[in-house]
Amino acid sequence: MAISAKIFPSFRLRSILAAAALVATVALPGAADARRMAGGSYDGVWNVTFATTRGTCSSGYSVPFTVTGSRVTSAGGGRVSGSVNRAGAVAVQVSVGASHAAGGGRLARTSGAGSWRGVIQGDNCSGTWQATRS
């Protein structure tokens, strides 16, 4: 939910940055980790902050996402499709107009981290994301 230096409404930019951040390299923890998290739902609103490490897309945006069960949805617009498993592995894809991004990583009880990549208004960008549960 990363954008180029071009002017782009912050609503759409935030949606793209957050979704992008939530998908590229998914860490799959083992079954023992899943048992330790038993009863540890990820439901709620997560505030996701993005950093661009490659490309000319803007960095430092914070965007809210909602987790309900195993589904990840946007709390701010755009088309978002994502999931999180019991062990916290998360994968998300987002699109707004011609811009699209994907990301992945891992959520824990109150925080998470991962990477993202996408094409935002024609610019290829990638980076990292960090999340905290509200």
Backbone as ProteinMPNN parsed JSONL, in Angstrom:
{"seq_chain_A": "MAISAKIFPSFRLRSILAAAALVATVALPGAADARRMAGGSYDGVWNVTFATTRGTCSSGYSVPFTVTGSRVTSAGGGRVSGSVNRAGAVAVQVSVGASHAAGGGRLARTSGAGSWRGVIQGDNCSGTWQATRS", "coords_chain_A": {"N_chain_A": [[0.556, -0.542, 0.0], [3.612, 1.647, -2.366], [4.667, 4.336, -4.063], [5.406, 6.352, -6.926], [7.204, 9.453, -7.374], [5.333, 10.908, -8.586], [2.226, 12.696, -8.541], [-0.311, 11.296, -6.653], [-3.349, 10.293, -5.356], [-3.493, 10.186, -1.822], [-5.12, 8.299, -0.573], [-5.425, 6.137, -2.416], [-2.724, 5.583, -2.78], [-1.894, 4.779, -0.237], [-3.415, 2.452, 0.054], [-2.335, 0.823, -1.962], [0.354, 0.674, -1.155], [0.169, -0.636, 1.346], [-0.929, -3.12, 0.662], [0.984, -4.029, -1.122], [3.137, -4.299, 0.502], [2.442, -6.456, 2.041], [3.086, -8.943, 0.748], [5.493, -10.324, -0.833], [7.828, -12.19, -0.093], [7.094, -15.005, 1.493], [7.26, -16.236, 4.694], [7.199, -19.422, 5.988], [6.313, -20.704, 8.87], [6.909, -23.486, 11.13], [4.932, -26.378, 12.275], [5.083, -26.51, 15.046], [5.306, -23.84, 15.807], [2.775, -22.994, 15.079], [1.191, -24.391, 16.924], [2.0, -23.122, 19.293], [0.835, -20.675, 18.878], [-1.798, -21.238, 19.138], [-5.13, -20.378, 19.513], [-4.395, -17.79, 19.308], [-5.511, -15.437, 17.646], [-5.328, -13.381, 14.703], [-7.067, -11.426, 14.207], [-8.356, -8.159, 13.625], [-7.478, -4.645, 13.306], [-4.664, -3.745, 11.515], [-1.859, -1.663, 11.432], [0.088, -0.779, 8.836], [3.328, -0.033, 7.802], [5.328, 1.159, 5.181], [8.451, 0.774, 3.474], [10.466, 1.8, 0.814], [12.896, 0.073, -0.936], [13.985, -0.385, -3.375], [13.744, 1.226, -6.451], [11.745, 4.106, -7.495], [9.536, 4.757, -5.996], [7.477, 6.324, -3.512], [8.096, 6.404, 0.059], [7.541, 5.315, 3.482], [4.831, 5.376, 4.111], [1.859, 4.787, 5.998], [-0.645, 2.422, 6.434], [-3.93, 1.183, 7.086], [-4.991, -2.207, 7.508], [-7.376, -4.848, 7.556], [-7.838, -7.812, 9.39], [-9.74, -10.658, 9.35], [-10.561, -13.625, 10.586], [-9.12, -15.815, 8.401], [-8.807, -14.06, 6.377], [-7.527, -11.183, 4.681], [-8.197, -7.816, 4.301], [-8.639, -4.565, 2.79], [-8.686, -1.577, 4.654], [-9.0, 0.797, 3.537], [-9.57, 1.124, 0.765], [-9.184, 0.241, -2.769], [-8.553, -2.864, -4.548], [-8.259, -5.713, -2.783], [-6.811, -8.803, -2.021], [-6.196, -11.339, 0.119], [-4.545, -13.504, 2.547], [-4.045, -15.034, 5.77], [-2.366, -17.495, 7.629], [-2.765, -19.888, 10.386], [-0.29, -19.904, 11.601], [0.69, -17.423, 11.098], [1.788, -16.707, 8.627], [1.526, -14.555, 5.922], [-0.022, -13.429, 2.914], [-0.641, -11.178, 0.315], [-2.386, -9.482, -2.302], [-2.82, -6.532, -4.193], [-4.655, -4.063, -6.039], [-5.058, -0.987, -7.736], [-6.565, 0.785, -10.06], [-4.32, 0.94, -12.758], [-2.154, 0.275, -11.271], [-0.423, -2.166, -9.318], [0.387, -4.529, -6.743], [2.207, -6.86, -4.664], [2.758, -8.767, -1.698], [4.364, -10.292, 1.155], [4.888, -12.058, 4.252], [5.194, -12.255, 7.763], [3.01, -12.392, 10.542], [2.889, -11.759, 14.032], [1.758, -11.919, 17.443], [1.233, -9.119, 18.057], [2.647, -7.682, 16.178], [4.311, -7.46, 12.944], [6.178, -8.31, 9.928], [7.693, -8.01, 6.663], [8.068, -8.256, 3.074], [7.601, -6.489, -0.067], [6.556, -6.029, -3.509], [5.994, -4.3, -6.594], [4.239, -2.683, -9.347], [3.866, 0.561, -9.693], [2.093, 3.038, -11.011], [3.54, 2.584, -13.395], [6.175, 2.432, -12.484], [8.627, 0.196, -11.376], [8.953, -1.156, -8.251], [10.159, -2.091, -4.963], [10.29, -3.31, -1.559], [10.231, -3.188, 2.039], [8.021, -4.025, 4.795], [6.434, -3.156, 7.893], [4.335, -4.019, 10.596], [1.851, -3.183, 13.058], [-0.506, -4.198, 15.474], [-3.547, -2.575, 16.017]], "CA_chain_A": [[0.0, 0.0, 0.0], [4.73, 2.459, -2.747], [4.267, 5.149, -5.184], [6.453, 7.19, -7.486], [7.147, 10.844, -6.96], [4.188, 11.499, -9.263], [1.101, 12.978, -7.653], [-1.261, 10.178, -6.614], [-4.133, 10.506, -4.13], [-2.96, 9.423, -0.69], [-6.023, 7.175, -0.301], [-5.025, 5.036, -3.287], [-1.328, 5.292, -2.495], [-1.831, 4.018, 1.01], [-3.962, 1.119, -0.205], [-1.366, 0.078, -2.756], [1.538, 0.429, -0.336], [-0.105, -1.641, 2.366], [-1.089, -4.419, 0.026], [2.272, -4.422, -1.684], [4.002, -4.706, 1.585], [2.029, -7.711, 2.657], [3.102, -10.205, -0.019], [6.532, -10.887, -1.71], [8.508, -13.397, 0.355], [6.304, -15.526, 2.611], [7.955, -17.159, 5.596], [6.26, -20.442, 6.448], [6.768, -21.309, 10.115], [6.582, -24.893, 11.324], [3.74, -26.748, 13.03], [5.29, -26.2, 16.46], [4.962, -22.43, 15.958], [1.317, -22.89, 14.996], [0.632, -24.847, 18.204], [2.252, -22.083, 20.287], [-0.082, -19.57, 18.617], [-3.175, -21.727, 19.244], [-5.986, -19.416, 20.172], [-3.85, -16.455, 19.066], [-6.066, -14.921, 16.399], [-4.754, -12.154, 14.16], [-8.184, -10.536, 13.885], [-8.278, -6.771, 14.042], [-6.906, -3.68, 12.376], [-3.199, -3.687, 11.542], [-1.302, -0.474, 10.815], [1.24, -1.255, 8.068], [4.21, 1.035, 7.337], [6.13, 0.675, 4.063], [9.715, 1.409, 3.104], [10.921, 1.425, -0.52], [14.338, -0.192, -0.979], [14.392, -0.406, -4.778], [12.813, 1.958, -7.3], [11.517, 5.517, -7.169], [8.253, 4.926, -5.311], [7.547, 6.991, -2.218], [8.304, 5.517, 1.196], [7.124, 5.82, 4.782], [3.389, 5.462, 4.271], [1.233, 3.889, 6.949], [-1.969, 2.103, 5.92], [-4.621, 0.16, 7.878], [-5.568, -3.407, 6.912], [-8.214, -5.579, 8.494], [-7.771, -9.264, 9.344], [-10.911, -11.322, 9.906], [-10.325, -15.047, 10.335], [-7.918, -15.993, 7.58], [-8.872, -13.092, 5.279], [-6.959, -9.842, 4.82], [-8.885, -6.864, 3.436], [-8.214, -3.18, 2.94], [-9.54, -0.691, 5.43], [-8.908, 2.11, 2.917], [-9.838, 1.186, -0.668], [-8.424, -0.634, -3.653], [-8.958, -4.267, -4.591], [-7.3, -6.447, -1.957], [-7.068, -10.224, -1.858], [-5.092, -11.855, 0.923], [-4.842, -14.484, 3.584], [-3.057, -15.294, 6.817], [-2.651, -18.811, 8.2], [-2.698, -19.942, 11.855], [1.084, -19.657, 12.036], [1.012, -16.025, 10.857], [2.268, -16.424, 7.271], [0.541, -13.709, 5.257], [0.197, -13.138, 1.499], [-1.666, -10.23, -0.123], [-2.268, -8.815, -3.594], [-3.682, -5.351, -4.241], [-4.608, -3.286, -7.27], [-5.838, 0.237, -7.827], [-6.358, 1.218, -11.442], [-3.264, 0.183, -13.438], [-1.109, -0.051, -10.295], [-0.649, -3.421, -8.604], [1.499, -4.924, -5.889], [2.033, -8.089, -3.898], [3.705, -8.83, -0.6], [4.199, -11.396, 2.075], [5.706, -12.004, 5.445], [4.693, -12.973, 8.926], [2.434, -11.662, 11.669], [2.955, -12.368, 15.362], [0.593, -11.479, 18.224], [0.951, -7.686, 17.948], [3.498, -7.039, 15.177], [4.633, -8.277, 11.786], [7.144, -7.741, 8.996], [7.829, -8.743, 5.418], [8.536, -7.515, 1.911], [6.605, -6.245, -1.102], [7.029, -5.556, -4.812], [4.865, -3.949, -7.432], [4.35, -1.688, -10.41], [3.028, 1.672, -9.267], [2.072, 4.016, -12.108], [4.601, 2.274, -14.349], [7.478, 2.307, -11.835], [8.875, -1.062, -10.661], [9.488, -0.861, -6.921], [10.051, -3.134, -3.949], [10.742, -2.835, -0.258], [9.869, -3.933, 3.232], [6.9, -3.482, 5.56], [6.298, -3.515, 9.288], [2.949, -3.824, 11.01], [1.482, -3.278, 14.464], [-1.954, -4.343, 15.633], [-4.142, -1.446, 16.738]], "C_chain_A": [[1.019, 0.993, 0.0], [4.356, 3.168, -3.991], [5.43, 5.995, -5.667], [6.291, 8.611, -6.977], [5.994, 11.569, -7.643], [3.068, 11.734, -8.254], [0.084, 11.854, -7.786], [-2.051, 10.348, -5.337], [-3.649, 9.598, -2.999], [-3.831, 8.22, -0.35], [-5.602, 5.964, -1.12], [-3.597, 4.621, -3.006], [-1.213, 4.426, -1.258], [-2.348, 2.599, 0.817], [-2.96, 0.259, -0.953], [-0.153, -0.274, -1.91], [1.293, -0.676, 0.689], [-0.227, -3.02, 1.751], [0.233, -4.913, -0.526], [3.186, -4.943, -0.602], [3.674, -6.064, 2.135], [2.231, -8.945, 1.801], [4.425, -10.731, -0.549], [7.184, -12.163, -1.234], [7.82, -13.92, 1.601], [7.141, -16.513, 3.41], [6.933, -18.15, 6.129], [6.789, -21.111, 7.707], [6.276, -22.743, 10.258], [5.34, -25.115, 12.167], [3.879, -26.428, 14.513], [4.948, -24.741, 16.732], [3.454, -22.243, 15.941], [0.675, -23.33, 16.305], [0.839, -23.793, 19.291], [1.285, -20.92, 20.12], [-1.534, -19.99, 18.756], [-3.999, -20.737, 20.047], [-5.525, -17.99, 19.949], [-4.295, -15.918, 17.727], [-5.362, -13.632, 15.989], [-5.828, -11.139, 13.823], [-7.954, -9.134, 14.429], [-7.707, -5.894, 12.948], [-5.401, -3.626, 12.602], [-2.751, -2.435, 10.816], [0.007, -0.88, 10.151], [2.025, -0.062, 7.532], [5.18, 0.466, 6.315], [7.394, 1.482, 3.846], [10.109, 0.898, 1.721], [12.43, 1.231, -0.478], [14.872, -0.246, -2.403], [13.319, 0.284, -5.612], [12.592, 3.368, -6.789], [10.175, 5.775, -6.491], [8.462, 5.583, -3.95], [7.624, 5.962, -1.093], [7.72, 6.134, 2.458], [5.634, 5.944, 4.99], [2.89, 4.429, 5.26], [-0.219, 3.698, 6.527], [-2.636, 1.043, 6.792], [-5.144, -0.986, 7.014], [-6.385, -4.109, 7.983], [-8.026, -7.074, 8.289], [-9.009, -9.802, 10.05], [-10.789, -12.801, 9.566], [-9.033, -15.213, 9.566], [-7.861, -14.995, 6.434], [-8.246, -11.762, 5.644], [-7.674, -8.95, 3.825], [-8.357, -5.467, 3.707], [-9.195, -2.424, 3.806], [-9.561, 0.684, 4.779], [-9.111, 2.161, 1.42], [-8.923, 0.298, -1.486], [-8.974, -2.039, -3.602], [-7.892, -5.073, -3.875], [-7.752, -7.892, -1.832], [-5.91, -10.793, -1.062], [-5.541, -12.836, 1.975], [-3.696, -14.554, 4.582], [-3.394, -16.662, 7.401], [-2.471, -18.776, 9.715], [-1.313, -19.628, 12.388], [1.538, -18.225, 11.758], [1.577, -15.707, 9.491], [1.168, -15.686, 6.519], [0.965, -13.466, 3.811], [-0.951, -12.273, 1.009], [-1.342, -9.72, -1.52], [-3.246, -7.651, -3.593], [-3.564, -4.691, -5.607], [-5.526, -2.085, -7.148], [-5.558, 0.789, -9.217], [-5.318, 0.325, -12.106], [-2.134, -0.208, -12.487], [-1.453, -1.345, -9.572], [0.601, -3.791, -7.82], [1.156, -6.202, -5.149], [3.074, -8.101, -2.792], [3.429, -10.016, 0.296], [5.117, -11.248, 3.261], [5.052, -12.778, 6.561], [4.149, -12.014, 9.97], [2.681, -12.46, 12.935], [1.748, -11.818, 16.133], [0.249, -10.009, 18.023], [1.797, -6.97, 16.913], [3.75, -7.99, 14.02], [5.625, -7.568, 10.896], [7.204, -8.6, 7.742], [8.339, -7.854, 4.309], [7.404, -7.381, 0.892], [7.303, -5.882, -2.404], [5.823, -5.249, -5.67], [5.231, -2.985, -8.537], [3.34, -0.602, -10.07], [3.16, 2.773, -10.307], [3.266, 3.819, -13.043], [5.981, 2.113, -13.756], [7.576, 0.965, -11.105], [9.554, -0.74, -9.341], [9.362, -2.084, -6.024], [10.566, -2.58, -2.634], [10.293, -3.76, 0.866], [8.652, -3.278, 3.884], [6.996, -3.952, 7.008], [4.891, -3.183, 9.725], [2.821, -3.916, 12.524], [-0.03, -3.4, 14.536], [-2.464, -3.209, 16.491], [-4.896, -1.933, 17.956]], "O_chain_A": [[0.718, 2.186, 0.0], [3.759, 2.578, -4.891], [6.336, 6.315, -4.897], [5.355, 8.922, -6.242], [5.707, 12.721, -7.316], [2.981, 11.046, -7.237], [-0.33, 11.502, -8.891], [-1.438, 10.539, -4.287], [-3.426, 8.403, -3.195], [-3.312, 7.209, 0.123], [-5.439, 4.874, -0.571], [-3.289, 3.43, -2.995], [-0.488, 3.431, -1.262], [-1.779, 1.651, 1.357], [-2.76, -0.906, -0.611], [0.317, -1.411, -1.948], [2.136, -1.555, 0.868], [0.324, -3.987, 2.278], [0.559, -6.094, -0.406], [3.916, -5.916, -0.793], [4.554, -6.755, 2.648], [1.595, -9.959, 2.089], [4.322, -11.945, -0.723], [7.097, -13.168, -1.94], [7.955, -13.324, 2.67], [7.659, -17.492, 2.874], [5.904, -17.746, 6.669], [7.634, -22.002, 7.619], [5.334, -23.156, 9.581], [4.764, -24.171, 12.706], [2.888, -26.108, 15.169], [4.366, -24.426, 17.77], [2.914, -21.434, 16.695], [-0.288, -22.709, 16.756], [-0.043, -23.586, 20.124], [0.946, -20.249, 21.095], [-2.428, -19.179, 18.515], [-3.6, -20.314, 21.132], [-6.21, -17.058, 20.369], [-3.527, -15.943, 16.765], [-4.864, -12.888, 16.834], [-5.54, -10.104, 13.221], [-7.436, -8.946, 15.53], [-7.484, -6.334, 11.82], [-4.931, -3.48, 13.73], [-3.207, -2.166, 9.705], [0.944, -1.284, 10.839], [1.459, 0.819, 6.885], [5.786, -0.581, 6.543], [7.412, 2.702, 4.009], [10.088, -0.309, 1.48], [13.162, 2.117, -0.036], [16.082, -0.163, -2.616], [12.134, -0.03, -5.498], [13.173, 3.778, -5.784], [9.732, 6.922, -6.428], [9.505, 5.409, -3.32], [7.263, 4.799, -1.273], [7.438, 7.332, 2.499], [5.204, 6.564, 5.963], [3.433, 3.328, 5.349], [-0.939, 4.667, 6.289], [-1.973, 0.091, 7.203], [-5.674, -0.763, 5.925], [-6.11, -3.974, 9.175], [-8.048, -7.556, 7.157], [-9.291, -9.45, 11.195], [-10.899, -13.189, 8.403], [-7.97, -14.797, 10.027], [-6.96, -15.071, 5.599], [-8.405, -11.269, 6.761], [-7.755, -9.276, 2.64], [-7.71, -5.218, 4.724], [-10.406, -2.616, 3.696], [-10.068, 1.64, 5.366], [-8.835, 3.206, 0.831], [-7.999, -0.319, -0.957], [-9.768, -2.374, -2.722], [-6.742, -5.111, -4.313], [-8.922, -8.171, -1.571], [-4.764, -10.741, -1.509], [-6.729, -12.988, 2.26], [-2.556, -14.191, 4.291], [-4.562, -16.964, 7.642], [-2.07, -17.752, 10.27], [-1.175, -19.137, 13.508], [2.645, -17.846, 12.138], [1.83, -14.537, 9.201], [0.022, -16.132, 6.482], [2.151, -13.316, 3.516], [-2.114, -12.592, 1.257], [-0.177, -9.549, -1.878], [-4.353, -7.756, -3.066], [-2.516, -4.748, -6.251], [-6.603, -2.145, -6.554], [-4.44, 1.212, -9.51], [-5.412, -0.9, -12.033], [-1.241, -0.96, -12.878], [-2.613, -1.599, -9.25], [1.717, -3.42, -8.182], [-0.009, -6.581, -5.021], [4.147, -7.513, -2.934], [2.384, -10.659, 0.198], [6.017, -10.408, 3.267], [4.436, -13.82, 6.34], [4.739, -10.97, 10.249], [2.682, -13.691, 12.914], [0.813, -11.302, 15.521], [-0.923, -9.68, 17.835], [1.682, -5.752, 16.776], [3.442, -9.179, 14.102], [5.893, -6.379, 11.069], [6.817, -9.769, 7.756], [8.966, -6.825, 4.562], [6.387, -8.069, 0.979], [8.468, -5.486, -2.417], [4.761, -5.85, -5.508], [6.371, -2.533, -8.649], [2.129, -0.808, -10.145], [4.227, 3.369, -10.457], [3.922, 4.785, -13.433], [6.895, 1.689, -14.464], [6.703, 0.633, -10.302], [10.616, -0.118, -9.321], [8.569, -2.989, -6.285], [11.194, -1.522, -2.592], [10.016, -4.943, 0.662], [8.298, -2.14, 3.574], [7.563, -5.004, 7.303], [4.314, -2.189, 9.286], [3.576, -4.629, 13.186], [-0.75, -2.779, 13.754], [-1.907, -2.907, 17.547], [-5.467, -1.127, 18.691]]}, "name": "protein", "num_of_chains": 1, "seq": "MAISAKIFPSFRLRSILAAAALVATVALPGAADARRMAGGSYDGVWNVTFATTRGTCSSGYSVPFTVTGSRVTSAGGGRVSGSVNRAGAVAVQVSVGASHAAGGGRLARTSGAGSWRGVIQGDNCSGTWQATRS"}
